Amino acid sequence: MIHNKTIDSQINHRSIRAFKDQPLTKEQLETLYTVAQHTPTSMFMQNFSILHITNEAKRAKIRELCNQQYVGAEGDLFIFIADLYRNQQIRKQLGKDDGRVHMTDIFFQAMEDTILAFQNVANAVESMGLGYVPLGTINDHPLKMLEELDLPELTFPVLGMQVGIPNQEPQLKPRLPLKFTCFEEEYNKDFKVEDLADYDKIVTTYYDLRDSNRRIDSFTKQITGQKLDKAIIDRDQLPEELHQQGLCLDWK
């Protein structure tokens, strides 16, 4: 396997949930924004935007909706947004109709742009000696979050990111062996859950020895547990949120 500074940093990524009480500098912010700006983009549509949330009251409300104490606490809070509003306005102000901006195909392109920008920024964050944690919880209560962020139509908050100077050194979380995730030529459909026994032991040991949030929980127990059990939760409002925002209107 090839090793260099970038690859080793990516392989040793750890989500940081405790940061020093020190915001990013103007130079650091400009650097991260410029990195995002130069992300590959589908059809050169540049369908993403970033919200930097600094207002303490708003950060507290977002933290409440995410139900995670580190969200909007120390460090800097960013929301990565799939953004079709800007291109709709370009068309409208130049005398054109909305065209395909309400279609699922175009929304997926915006999602791709946004996620690529997120990962580009994430790599830059760690290259600067900073840490981050992705915040999928910004979609736990989608309609309330949309109201809090006061986003225009044709926008959708995809991921949050808490960034800052790390104030912890968490363990490296063990990942699925490559034989379960990477295939040559054809997808391997001959999957047997008992083949995960060794990995389950590794994951259980990881949670048992973890410094915080201690729990003994194998990978297969997590997959067969509450995470995927049938239940009605606020995240089920995501299709309603998309349609409310004028997105994916061809998808019923």
C-alpha positions in Angstrom: 0.0 0.0 0.0 1.2 3.5 -0.8 1.8 6.0 2.0 2.1 9.7 2.0 1.1 12.6 4.2 -2.3 13.0 2.6 -3.3 9.3 2.5 -2.1 8.7 6.0 -4.2 11.6 7.3 -7.3 10.3 5.5 -6.8 6.8 6.8 -6.3 8.1 10.4 -9.4 10.4 10.3 -11.2 10.7 13.6 -14.3 12.7 14.2 -13.6 15.4 16.7 -16.5 16.3 19.1 -14.6 18.5 21.6 -12.9 21.7 20.5 -10.9 24.4 22.2 -12.8 27.7 22.7 -11.1 29.4 19.8 -12.8 30.4 16.5 -11.2 30.1 13.1 -9.1 33.0 11.9 -10.1 35.1 8.9 -7.3 33.4 6.9 -8.5 29.9 7.8 -12.0 30.7 6.8 -10.9 32.2 3.5 -8.8 29.1 2.8 -11.7 26.7 3.5 -14.1 28.7 1.4 -11.6 28.8 -1.5 -11.1 25.1 -1.3 -14.8 24.6 -1.5 -15.0 27.0 -4.4 -12.6 24.8 -6.4 -14.5 21.5 -5.9 -15.5 19.6 -9.0 -19.1 20.4 -10.0 -21.6 18.6 -12.2 -22.2 20.4 -15.5 -20.4 23.5 -14.0 -23.7 24.4 -12.3 -21.9 25.0 -8.9 -25.1 24.1 -7.0 -24.0 24.5 -3.4 -23.6 27.2 -0.8 -22.2 27.3 2.8 -23.7 28.9 5.8 -21.3 29.9 8.6 -23.4 30.2 11.8 -21.9 32.6 14.4 -25.0 34.0 16.1 -25.1 32.3 19.6 -28.9 32.2 19.8 -29.2 30.5 16.4 -26.3 28.1 17.3 -28.1 27.2 20.5 -31.4 26.5 18.6 -29.5 24.3 16.0 -27.8 22.5 18.9 -31.3 21.8 20.4 -32.6 20.4 17.1 -29.6 18.2 16.6 -29.6 17.1 20.3 -25.8 17.0 20.4 -24.1 19.2 23.0 -21.0 19.9 20.8 -23.1 21.3 17.9 -22.6 25.1 17.8 -20.6 25.0 21.0 -16.8 25.5 20.7 -15.4 25.9 17.2 -17.1 27.0 14.1 -20.4 25.7 12.7 -21.1 25.4 9.0 -24.1 24.2 7.1 -23.5 22.8 3.5 -26.5 23.5 1.3 -27.6 22.1 -2.0 -28.5 25.3 -3.8 -30.6 25.6 -6.9 -32.1 29.0 -5.9 -29.2 30.9 -7.3 -29.4 29.3 -10.7 -33.1 29.7 -10.8 -32.7 33.4 -10.1 -30.2 33.7 -12.9 -32.7 32.2 -15.3 -35.6 34.2 -14.0 -33.8 37.5 -14.1 -32.6 36.8 -17.7 -36.1 36.2 -18.9 -36.1 32.4 -18.8 -38.5 30.0 -17.0 -37.3 27.6 -14.3 -36.6 24.9 -16.8 -35.5 21.7 -15.0 -34.5 23.1 -11.6 -37.4 21.4 -9.9 -36.5 17.9 -11.2 -35.0 15.1 -9.1 -32.1 14.7 -11.6 -31.0 18.3 -11.0 -31.4 18.0 -7.2 -29.1 14.9 -7.3 -26.5 16.9 -9.1 -26.8 19.6 -6.4 -26.4 17.0 -3.7 -23.3 15.6 -5.4 -21.8 19.1 -5.7 -22.5 19.8 -2.0 -21.1 16.5 -0.7 -18.0 16.8 -2.8 -17.5 20.4 -1.4 -18.0 19.1 2.1 -15.3 16.4 1.7 -12.9 18.9 0.0 -13.3 21.2 3.0 -12.9 18.3 5.4 -9.6 17.3 3.9 -8.4 20.9 4.0 -9.5 21.2 7.7 -7.3 18.2 8.7 -4.4 19.4 6.6 -4.4 22.6 8.7 -4.1 20.7 11.9 -7.8 21.3 12.7 -10.5 18.7 13.4 -14.1 18.3 12.4 -17.2 16.2 12.8 -19.9 15.8 10.2 -23.4 16.7 11.4 -26.1 14.5 9.7 -28.3 15.5 12.6 -29.2 18.8 11.0 -31.9 16.7 9.2 -33.3 15.1 12.4 -36.1 17.7 12.4 -36.0 18.9 8.8 -39.0 21.3 8.8 -38.0 23.0 12.0 -34.4 23.3 10.8 -35.5 24.8 7.6 -37.5 27.4 9.5 -34.5 28.2 11.8 -32.1 28.6 8.9 -34.6 30.7 7.0 -33.6 29.2 3.7 -35.2 30.3 0.3 -36.9 27.9 -2.0 -34.8 25.4 -4.0 -32.3 25.0 -1.2 -31.7 22.0 1.1 -29.4 21.7 4.1 -27.4 18.5 3.3 -24.8 18.3 6.1 -23.4 20.3 9.0 -19.8 20.5 10.0 -18.3 21.5 13.3 -14.7 22.6 12.9 -12.0 23.7 15.3 -8.9 23.0 17.3 -9.2 19.5 18.6 -9.5 19.2 22.4 -9.6 15.4 22.5 -7.8 12.4 20.9 -10.4 9.8 20.2 -9.6 6.2 19.2 -9.7 5.2 15.5 -13.0 3.6 14.8 -12.6 0.2 13.0 -14.2 -0.1 9.6 -15.6 -3.0 7.7 -13.0 -5.2 6.0 -12.5 -4.3 2.4 -13.8 -7.7 1.2 -17.3 -6.5 2.2 -17.2 -3.1 0.5 -14.8 -3.2 -2.5 -15.4 -5.5 -5.5 -13.8 -6.2 -8.8 -16.1 -6.2 -11.9 -19.2 -7.5 -10.1 -21.0 -6.9 -6.9 -20.6 -9.9 -4.5 -24.1 -11.0 -3.7 -22.9 -14.1 -1.7 -23.0 -12.4 1.7 -23.2 -14.3 4.9 -23.6 -12.5 8.2 -21.5 -15.0 10.1 -18.5 -13.8 8.1 -18.7 -10.6 10.2 -18.0 -12.4 13.5 -14.4 -11.3 13.8 -15.3 -7.7 12.8 -18.1 -7.7 15.5 -15.5 -8.6 18.1 -13.3 -5.8 17.0 -16.1 -3.2 17.1 -17.3 -4.5 20.5 -13.8 -4.1 21.9 -13.6 -0.5 20.4 -16.8 0.5 22.2 -15.8 -1.2 25.4 -12.5 0.7 25.6 -13.8 4.0 24.2 -13.0 6.9 26.5 -16.5 8.5 26.2 -20.0 7.3 25.5 -19.1 3.8 26.7 -21.2 1.0 25.3 -20.6 -2.6 24.3 -22.2 -2.9 20.9 -21.2 -5.0 17.9 -21.7 -3.8 14.3 -24.5 -6.4 13.5 -26.3 -5.5 16.7 -26.3 -1.8 15.6 -27.7 -2.7 12.2 -30.4 -5.0 13.7 -31.2 -2.4 16.5 -33.2 0.8 16.7 -31.3 2.6 14.0 -33.2 0.7 11.3 -36.2 -0.6 13.2 -39.6 0.5 11.8 -40.6 3.7 13.5 -42.1 7.1 12.5 -39.6 9.8 13.1 -39.2 13.5 12.1 -36.7 12.5 9.4 -39.6 11.0 7.5 -40.6 14.6 6.8 -37.6 14.9 4.3 -39.8 14.3 1.2 -42.2 16.9 2.5 -39.3 19.3 3.1 -38.0 18.7 -0.5 -41.4 19.4 -2.0 -41.9 22.4 0.2 -38.7 23.8 -1.1 -39.8 23.2 -4.7 -37.3 20.3 -5.2 -37.9 16.9 -6.8 -41.4 17.9 -7.9 -41.4 15.1 -10.5 -41.1 12.5 -7.7 -44.4 11.7 -6.0 
